[in-house]
């Protein structure tokens, strides 16, 4: 006979874990006090377009491409009517340029037809735009609109697991874990800070643990420090 007892609810992080995570993030932020979005943009639509282009591409490369792209297509209305061949030529160096072109044009058409040409500010609206997922939506919410969103990219996914902030591998579940662990005002800075740390110190294939300010708080970092006698 099947049990009628309800499944136990998943417990949230303890106060001790929250405080430890907050202290670790505070230390990281001392290393990157000016951490912010590296994608150049002047408005929400440009940021949305640049973030789409940044998939599997460096921000430096995207920033080289977008001046000409935005000069040719300064608004969602202009991009919505663009020739795919012309857009492809402008974004080719970012990789996966055919799919990115489709996403840019389709996203812009959605904004024009459904949101009167204005980028929506709500997550539930942003993720309905073609080519826009939660990561991209959270970037726009946190940077363009000054809202609160946690961007879970490859750096955030890897480093938050190393630090023990999550055990999940699915970006949505990671986002939920981090939202439960940190106060709302820390959500947007968290993404910028961890991404910079991943690019400069906690590099996936060659982590610089001896230079890491939070190595003693990281299980992997502690092992590397012990192995070197540091």
Phi and psi restraints in degrees (value plus and minus 20) as a CYANA .aco file:
   2 UNK   PHI     -88.6   -48.6
   2 UNK   PSI     121.9   161.9
   3 UNK   PHI     -90.5   -50.5
   3 UNK   PSI     122.1   162.1
   4 UNK   PHI    -115.3   -75.3
   4 UNK   PSI     -19.1    20.9
   5 UNK   PHI     -90.9   -50.9
   5 UNK   PSI     116.0   156.0
   6 UNK   PHI     -87.8   -47.8
   6 UNK   PSI     130.4   170.4
   7 UNK   PHI     -85.4   -45.4
   7 UNK   PSI     122.4   162.4
   8 UNK   PHI     -84.5   -44.5
   8 UNK   PSI     122.2   162.2
   9 UNK   PHI     -95.8   -55.8
   9 UNK   PSI     125.0   165.0
  10 UNK   PHI     -89.2   -49.2
  10 UNK   PSI     106.8   146.8
  11 UNK   PHI     -99.3   -59.3
  11 UNK   PSI     122.7   162.7
  12 UNK   PHI     -98.1   -58.1
  12 UNK   PSI     153.7   193.7
  13 UNK   PHI     -85.1   -45.1
  13 UNK   PSI     126.6   166.6
  14 UNK   PHI     -93.6   -53.6
  14 UNK   PSI     144.5   184.5
  15 UNK   PHI     -82.2   -42.2
  15 UNK   PSI     -55.2   -15.2
  16 UNK   PHI     -85.6   -45.6
  16 UNK   PSI     -64.1   -24.1
  17 UNK   PHI     -85.1   -45.1
  17 UNK   PSI     -60.7   -20.7
  18 UNK   PHI     -80.4   -40.4
  18 UNK   PSI     -65.4   -25.4
  19 UNK   PHI     -86.2   -46.2
  19 UNK   PSI     -60.9   -20.9
  20 UNK   PHI     -83.2   -43.2
  20 UNK   PSI     -63.4   -23.4
  21 UNK   PHI     -84.8   -44.8
  21 UNK   PSI     -62.1   -22.1
  22 UNK   PHI     -82.6   -42.6
  22 UNK   PSI     -61.4   -21.4
  23 UNK   PHI     -84.5   -44.5
  23 UNK   PSI     -59.4   -19.4
  24 UNK   PHI     -85.4   -45.4
  24 UNK   PSI     -64.4   -24.4
  25 UNK   PHI     -84.4   -44.4
  25 UNK   PSI     -58.0   -18.0
  26 UNK   PHI     -81.3   -41.3
  26 UNK   PSI     -61.8   -21.8
  27 UNK   PHI     -81.9   -41.9
  27 UNK   PSI     -65.3   -25.3
  28 UNK   PHI     -79.8   -39.8
  28 UNK   PSI     -61.1   -21.1
  29 UNK   PHI     -87.2   -47.2
  29 UNK   PSI     -43.5    -3.5
  30 UNK   PHI     -87.9   -47.9
  30 UNK   PSI     -46.2    -6.2
  31 UNK   PHI    -100.8   -60.8
  31 UNK   PSI     -44.4    -4.4
  32 UNK   PHI    -152.6  -112.6
  32 UNK   PSI      44.3    84.3
  33 UNK   PHI     -84.6   -44.6
  33 UNK   PSI     -43.3    -3.3
  34 UNK   PHI    -126.8   -86.8
  34 UNK   PSI       2.5    42.5
  35 UNK   PHI     -79.4   -39.4
  35 UNK   PSI     107.0   147.0
  36 UNK   PHI    -175.2  -135.2
  36 UNK   PSI     155.0   195.0
  37 UNK   PHI     -82.9   -42.9
  37 UNK   PSI     110.4   150.4
  38 UNK   PHI    -107.4   -67.4
  38 UNK   PSI     -27.8    12.2
  39 UNK   PHI    -101.0   -61.0
  39 UNK   PSI     106.0   146.0
  40 UNK   PHI     -94.5   -54.5
  40 UNK   PSI     112.9   152.9
  41 UNK   PHI    -182.1  -142.1
  41 UNK   PSI     139.4   179.4
  42 UNK   PHI    -136.4   -96.4
  42 UNK   PSI     -31.6     8.4
  43 UNK   PHI    -180.0  -140.0
  43 UNK   PSI     157.4   197.4
  44 UNK   PHI     -83.7   -43.7
  44 UNK   PSI     -58.9   -18.9
  45 UNK   PHI     -86.3   -46.3
  45 UNK   PSI     -62.0   -22.0
  46 UNK   PHI     -83.3   -43.3
  46 UNK   PSI     -60.1   -20.1
  47 UNK   PHI     -85.1   -45.1
  47 UNK   PSI     -61.2   -21.2
  48 UNK   PHI     -80.8   -40.8
  48 UNK   PSI     -66.4   -26.4
  49 UNK   PHI     -83.9   -43.9
  49 UNK   PSI     -63.8   -23.8
  50 UNK   PHI     -84.7   -44.7
  50 UNK   PSI     -57.1   -17.1
  51 UNK   PHI     -87.4   -47.4
  51 UNK   PSI     -58.4   -18.4
  52 UNK   PHI     -81.2   -41.2
  52 UNK   PSI     -61.8   -21.8
  53 UNK   PHI     -88.6   -48.6
  53 UNK   PSI     -43.5    -3.5
  54 UNK   PHI     -96.2   -56.2
  54 UNK   PSI     -29.3    10.7
  55 UNK   PHI     -81.3   -41.3
  55 UNK   PSI     105.8   145.8
  56 UNK   PHI      35.9    75.9
  56 UNK   PSI      14.9    54.9
  57 UNK   PHI    -173.3  -133.3
  57 UNK   PSI     130.1   170.1
  58 UNK   PHI     -96.6   -56.6
  58 UNK   PSI     132.2   172.2
  59 UNK   PHI     -83.7   -43.7
  59 UNK   PSI     -53.1   -13.1
  60 UNK   PHI     -80.6   -40.6
  60 UNK   PSI     -65.3   -25.3
  61 UNK   PHI     -84.7   -44.7
  61 UNK   PSI     -63.0   -23.0
  62 UNK   PHI     -79.8   -39.8
  62 UNK   PSI     -62.1   -22.1
  63 UNK   PHI     -87.1   -47.1
  63 UNK   PSI     -42.0    -2.0
  64 UNK   PHI     -97.4   -57.4
  64 UNK   PSI     -48.1    -8.1
  65 UNK   PHI    -108.0   -68.0
  65 UNK   PSI     -58.4   -18.4
  66 UNK   PHI     -86.5   -46.5
  66 UNK   PSI     -50.1   -10.1
  67 UNK   PHI     -76.1   -36.1
  67 UNK   PSI     -66.7   -26.7
  68 UNK   PHI     -89.9   -49.9
  68 UNK   PSI     -57.1   -17.1
  69 UNK   PHI     -84.1   -44.1
  69 UNK   PSI     -65.3   -25.3
  70 UNK   PHI     -95.7   -55.7
  70 UNK   PSI     -44.3    -4.3
  71 UNK   PHI     -88.2   -48.2
  71 UNK   PSI     -58.3   -18.3
  72 UNK   PHI     -98.1   -58.1
  72 UNK   PSI     -54.5   -14.5
  73 UNK   PHI    -154.3  -114.3
  73 UNK   PSI      62.1   102.1
  74 UNK   PHI     -98.0   -58.0
  74 UNK   PSI     -30.9     9.1
  75 UNK   PHI    -159.8  -119.8
  75 UNK   PSI     147.8   187.8
  76 UNK   PHI     -82.3   -42.3
  76 UNK   PSI     -56.9   -16.9
  77 UNK   PHI     -79.7   -39.7
  77 UNK   PSI     -63.8   -23.8
  78 UNK   PHI     -87.2   -47.2
  78 UNK   PSI     -63.6   -23.6
  79 UNK   PHI     -87.3   -47.3
  79 UNK   PSI     -53.0   -13.0
  80 UNK   PHI     -82.0   -42.0
  80 UNK   PSI     -45.7    -5.7
  81 UNK   PHI    -125.5   -85.5
  81 UNK   PSI      -9.7    30.3
  82 UNK   PHI     -92.3   -52.3
  82 UNK   PSI     133.0   173.0
  83 UNK   PHI    -100.8   -60.8
  83 UNK   PSI     106.6   146.6
  84 UNK   PHI     -75.0   -35.0
  84 UNK   PSI     -59.4   -19.4
  85 UNK   PHI     -80.6   -40.6
  85 UNK   PSI     -60.7   -20.7
  86 UNK   PHI     -88.8   -48.8
  86 UNK   PSI     -61.2   -21.2
  87 UNK   PHI     -87.1   -47.1
  87 UNK   PSI     -61.3   -21.3
  88 UNK   PHI     -77.9   -37.9
  88 UNK   PSI     -60.2   -20.2
  89 UNK   PHI     -83.3   -43.3
  89 UNK   PSI     -55.4   -15.4
  90 UNK   PHI     -96.6   -56.6
  90 UNK   PSI     -50.5   -10.5
  91 UNK   PHI    -128.9   -88.9
  91 UNK   PSI     -13.3    26.7
  92 UNK   PHI     -75.0   -35.0
  92 UNK   PSI     -58.1   -18.1
  93 UNK   PHI     -92.7   -52.7
  93 UNK   PSI     -26.9    13.1
  94 UNK   PHI    -105.5   -65.5
  94 UNK   PSI     -26.6    13.4
  95 UNK   PHI      62.9   102.9
  95 UNK   PSI     133.7   173.7
  96 UNK   PHI      28.0    68.0
  96 UNK   PSI      18.6    58.6
  97 UNK   PHI     -87.7   -47.7
  97 UNK   PSI     -48.6    -8.6
  98 UNK   PHI     -88.8   -48.8
  98 UNK   PSI     -65.4   -25.4
  99 UNK   PHI     -87.5   -47.5
  99 UNK   PSI     -58.9   -18.9
 100 UNK   PHI     -85.0   -45.0
 100 UNK   PSI     -58.0   -18.0
 101 UNK   PHI     -82.3   -42.3
 101 UNK   PSI     -65.3   -25.3
 102 UNK   PHI     -79.0   -39.0
 102 UNK   PSI     -62.7   -22.7
 103 UNK   PHI     -86.0   -46.0
 103 UNK   PSI     -63.0   -23.0
 104 UNK   PHI     -80.9   -40.9
 104 UNK   PSI     -67.2   -27.2
 105 UNK   PHI     -89.7   -49.7
 105 UNK   PSI     -64.9   -24.9
 106 UNK   PHI     -85.7   -45.7
 106 UNK   PSI     -62.1   -22.1
 107 UNK   PHI     -78.9   -38.9
 107 UNK   PSI     -64.3   -24.3
 108 UNK   PHI     -86.8   -46.8
 108 UNK   PSI     -58.6   -18.6
 109 UNK   PHI     -82.8   -42.8
 109 UNK   PSI     -59.3   -19.3
 110 UNK   PHI     -82.1   -42.1
 110 UNK   PSI     -64.0   -24.0
 111 UNK   PHI     -83.3   -43.3
 111 UNK   PSI     -60.9   -20.9
 112 UNK   PHI     -89.0   -49.0
 112 UNK   PSI     -66.7   -26.7
 113 UNK   PHI     -98.0   -58.0
 113 UNK   PSI     -49.3    -9.3
 114 UNK   PHI    -130.9   -90.9
 114 UNK   PSI     -41.9    -1.9
 115 UNK   PHI    -149.7  -109.7
 115 UNK   PSI       5.2    45.2
 116 UNK   PHI      35.8    75.8
 116 UNK   PSI      12.8    52.8
 117 UNK   PHI      63.4   103.4
 117 UNK   PSI     -20.0    20.0
 118 UNK   PHI    -128.8   -88.8
 118 UNK   PSI     116.6   156.6
 119 UNK   PHI     -86.0   -46.0
 119 UNK   PSI     105.3   145.3
 120 UNK   PHI     -88.0   -48.0
 120 UNK   PSI     132.7   172.7
 121 UNK   PHI    -118.9   -78.9
 121 UNK   PSI     -33.8     6.2
 122 UNK   PHI    -110.6   -70.6
 122 UNK   PSI     119.3   159.3
 123 UNK   PHI     -76.5   -36.5
 123 UNK   PSI     -63.4   -23.4
 124 UNK   PHI     -84.8   -44.8
 124 UNK   PSI     -44.1    -4.1
 125 UNK   PHI    -105.1   -65.1
 125 UNK   PSI     -61.8   -21.8
 126 UNK   PHI     -79.9   -39.9
 126 UNK   PSI     -61.7   -21.7
 127 UNK   PHI     -93.2   -53.2
 127 UNK   PSI     -27.1    12.9
 128 UNK   PHI    -106.6   -66.6
 128 UNK   PSI     -31.5     8.5
 129 UNK   PHI     -91.7   -51.7
 129 UNK   PSI     118.6   158.6
 130 UNK   PHI     -85.0   -45.0
 130 UNK   PSI     112.1   152.1
 131 UNK   PHI      66.0   106.0
 131 UNK   PSI     -16.7    23.3
 132 UNK   PHI    -135.4   -95.4
 132 UNK   PSI      99.5   139.5
 133 UNK   PHI    -126.0   -86.0
 133 UNK   PSI    -193.8  -153.8
 134 UNK   PHI     -83.5   -43.5
 134 UNK   PSI     -59.1   -19.1
 135 UNK   PHI     -80.3   -40.3
 135 UNK   PSI     -70.4   -30.4
 136 UNK   PHI     -82.2   -42.2
 136 UNK   PSI     -63.1   -23.1
 137 UNK   PHI     -81.1   -41.1
 137 UNK   PSI     -61.6   -21.6
 138 UNK   PHI     -88.1   -48.1
 138 UNK   PSI     -53.1   -13.1
 139 UNK   PHI     -80.9   -40.9
 139 UNK   PSI     -68.0   -28.0
 140 UNK   PHI     -85.1   -45.1
 140 UNK   PSI     -63.5   -23.5
 141 UNK   PHI     -81.3   -41.3
 141 UNK   PSI     -66.7   -26.7
 142 UNK   PHI     -94.6   -54.6
 142 UNK   PSI     -55.5   -15.5
 143 UNK   PHI    -115.8   -75.8
 143 UNK   PSI     -72.3   -32.3
 144 UNK   PHI     -96.3   -56.3
 144 UNK   PSI     -53.8   -13.8
 145 UNK   PHI    -130.5   -90.5
 145 UNK   PSI     -18.7    21.3
 146 UNK   PHI      45.5    85.5
 146 UNK   PSI       4.7    44.7
 147 UNK   PHI    -110.1   -70.1
 147 UNK   PSI    -182.2  -142.2
 148 UNK   PHI    -139.8   -99.8
 148 UNK   PSI      91.8   131.8
 149 UNK   PHI    -168.4  -128.4
 149 UNK   PSI     122.2   162.2
 150 UNK   PHI    -121.7   -81.7
 150 UNK   PSI      97.5   137.5
 151 UNK   PHI    -107.1   -67.1
 151 UNK   PSI      96.2   136.2
 152 UNK   PHI    -124.6   -84.6
 152 UNK   PSI      71.9   111.9
 153 UNK   PHI    -121.4   -81.4
 153 UNK   PSI    -189.0  -149.0
 154 UNK   PHI     -84.4   -44.4
 154 UNK   PSI     -56.6   -16.6
 155 UNK   PHI     -85.9   -45.9
 155 UNK   PSI     -68.4   -28.4
 156 UNK   PHI     -83.0   -43.0
 156 UNK   PSI     -63.0   -23.0
 157 UNK   PHI     -78.7   -38.7
 157 UNK   PSI     -64.9   -24.9
 158 UNK   PHI     -94.4   -54.4
 158 UNK   PSI     -67.2   -27.2
 159 UNK   PHI     -94.6   -54.6
 159 UNK   PSI     -57.6   -17.6
 160 UNK   PHI     -85.8   -45.8
 160 UNK   PSI     -49.4    -9.4
 161 UNK   PHI     -92.8   -52.8
 161 UNK   PSI     -61.2   -21.2
 162 UNK   PHI     -79.3   -39.3
 162 UNK   PSI     -58.8   -18.8
 163 UNK   PHI    -100.3   -60.3
 163 UNK   PSI     -25.5    14.5
 164 UNK   PHI      60.4   100.4
 164 UNK   PSI      -2.5    37.5
 165 UNK   PHI     -99.8   -59.8
 165 UNK   PSI     -39.0     1.0
 166 UNK   PHI    -174.5  -134.5
 166 UNK   PSI     136.7   176.7
 167 UNK   PHI    -133.0   -93.0
 167 UNK   PSI     -21.1    18.9
 168 UNK   PHI    -101.3   -61.3
 168 UNK   PSI     141.1   181.1
 169 UNK   PHI    -136.9   -96.9
 169 UNK   PSI     -39.7     0.3
 170 UNK   PHI     -98.6   -58.6
 170 UNK   PSI     107.0   147.0
 171 UNK   PHI     -75.2   -35.2
 171 UNK   PSI     -57.8   -17.8
 172 UNK   PHI     -86.5   -46.5
 172 UNK   PSI     -60.8   -20.8
 173 UNK   PHI     -89.6   -49.6
 173 UNK   PSI     -56.1   -16.1
 174 UNK   PHI     -82.1   -42.1
 174 UNK   PSI     -65.5   -25.5
 175 UNK   PHI     -77.0   -37.0
 175 UNK   PSI     -63.8   -23.8
 176 UNK   PHI     -84.3   -44.3
 176 UNK   PSI     -61.7   -21.7
 177 UNK   PHI     -81.1   -41.1
 177 UNK   PSI     -63.4   -23.4
 178 UNK   PHI     -89.3   -49.3
 178 UNK   PSI     -56.2   -16.2
 179 UNK   PHI     -83.7   -43.7
 179 UNK   PSI     -54.5   -14.5
 180 UNK   PHI     -96.3   -56.3
 180 UNK   PSI     -44.9    -4.9
 181 UNK   PHI    -107.8   -67.8
 181 UNK   PSI     -52.0   -12.0
 182 UNK   PHI    -138.1   -98.1
 182 UNK   PSI     129.8   169.8
 183 UNK   PHI     -86.3   -46.3
 183 UNK   PSI     134.4   174.4
 184 UNK   PHI     -74.0   -34.0
 184 UNK   PSI     -58.4   -18.4
 185 UNK   PHI     -88.1   -48.1
 185 UNK   PSI     -33.3     6.7
 186 UNK   PHI    -113.2   -73.2
 186 UNK   PSI     -29.0    11.0
 187 UNK   PHI     -82.2   -42.2
 187 UNK   PSI     -72.0   -32.0
 188 UNK   PHI     -88.4   -48.4
 188 UNK   PSI     -67.1   -27.1
 189 UNK   PHI     -80.5   -40.5
 189 UNK   PSI     -52.0   -12.0
 190 UNK   PHI     -75.4   -35.4
 190 UNK   PSI     -70.1   -30.1
 191 UNK   PHI     -79.9   -39.9
 191 UNK   PSI     -69.4   -29.4
 192 UNK   PHI     -80.9   -40.9
 192 UNK   PSI     -62.5   -22.5
 193 UNK   PHI     -87.0   -47.0
 193 UNK   PSI     -68.4   -28.4
 194 UNK   PHI     -87.0   -47.0
 194 UNK   PSI     -57.2   -17.2
 195 UNK   PHI     -82.2   -42.2
 195 UNK   PSI     -64.8   -24.8
 196 UNK   PHI     -84.0   -44.0
 196 UNK   PSI     -59.3   -19.3
 197 UNK   PHI     -83.5   -43.5
 197 UNK   PSI     -59.0   -19.0
 198 UNK   PHI     -87.5   -47.5
 198 UNK   PSI     -50.7   -10.7
 199 UNK   PHI    -100.9   -60.9
 199 UNK   PSI     -49.4    -9.4
 200 UNK   PHI    -126.5   -86.5
 200 UNK   PSI     -53.7   -13.7
 201 UNK   PHI    -143.1  -103.1
 201 UNK   PSI     -77.2   -37.2
 202 UNK   PHI    -107.5   -67.5
 202 UNK   PSI      44.2    84.2
 203 UNK   PHI     -97.5   -57.5
 203 UNK   PSI     113.5   153.5
 204 UNK   PHI     -72.0   -32.0
 204 UNK   PSI     -69.8   -29.8
 205 UNK   PHI    -113.9   -73.9
 205 UNK   PSI     -30.9     9.1
 206 UNK   PHI    -169.7  -129.7
 206 UNK   PSI      45.9    85.9
 207 UNK   PHI     -83.5   -43.5
 207 UNK   PSI     118.9   158.9
 208 UNK   PHI    -118.1   -78.1
 208 UNK   PSI      47.2    87.2
 209 UNK   PHI     -81.8   -41.8
 209 UNK   PSI     -52.4   -12.4
 210 UNK   PHI     -87.6   -47.6
 210 UNK   PSI     -38.9     1.1
 211 UNK   PHI    -122.1   -82.1
 211 UNK   PSI     -21.0    19.0
 212 UNK   PHI    -104.2   -64.2
 212 UNK   PSI     107.9   147.9
 213 UNK   PHI     -90.9   -50.9
 213 UNK   PSI     -40.0     0.0
 214 UNK   PHI    -134.6   -94.6
 214 UNK   PSI       0.1    40.1
 215 UNK   PHI     -78.7   -38.7
 215 UNK   PSI     -58.0   -18.0
 216 UNK   PHI     -89.6   -49.6
 216 UNK   PSI     -35.9     4.1
 217 UNK   PHI    -117.7   -77.7
 217 UNK   PSI     -21.4    18.6
 218 UNK   PHI    -132.8   -92.8
 218 UNK   PSI     104.1   144.1
 219 UNK   PHI     -73.0   -33.0
 219 UNK   PSI     -65.0   -25.0
 220 UNK   PHI     -86.0   -46.0
 220 UNK   PSI     -59.0   -19.0
 221 UNK   PHI     -84.7   -44.7
 221 UNK   PSI     -61.6   -21.6
 222 UNK   PHI     -81.9   -41.9
 222 UNK   PSI     -59.8   -19.8
 223 UNK   PHI     -83.0   -43.0
 223 UNK   PSI     -62.5   -22.5
 224 UNK   PHI     -88.8   -48.8
 224 UNK   PSI     -58.2   -18.2
 225 UNK   PHI     -84.8   -44.8
 225 UNK   PSI     -61.8   -21.8
 226 UNK   PHI     -84.9   -44.9
 226 UNK   PSI     -58.1   -18.1
 227 UNK   PHI     -86.8   -46.8
 227 UNK   PSI     -47.3    -7.3
 228 UNK   PHI    -116.6   -76.6
 228 UNK   PSI     -24.2    15.8
 229 UNK   PHI      55.1    95.1
 229 UNK   PSI      -3.4    36.6
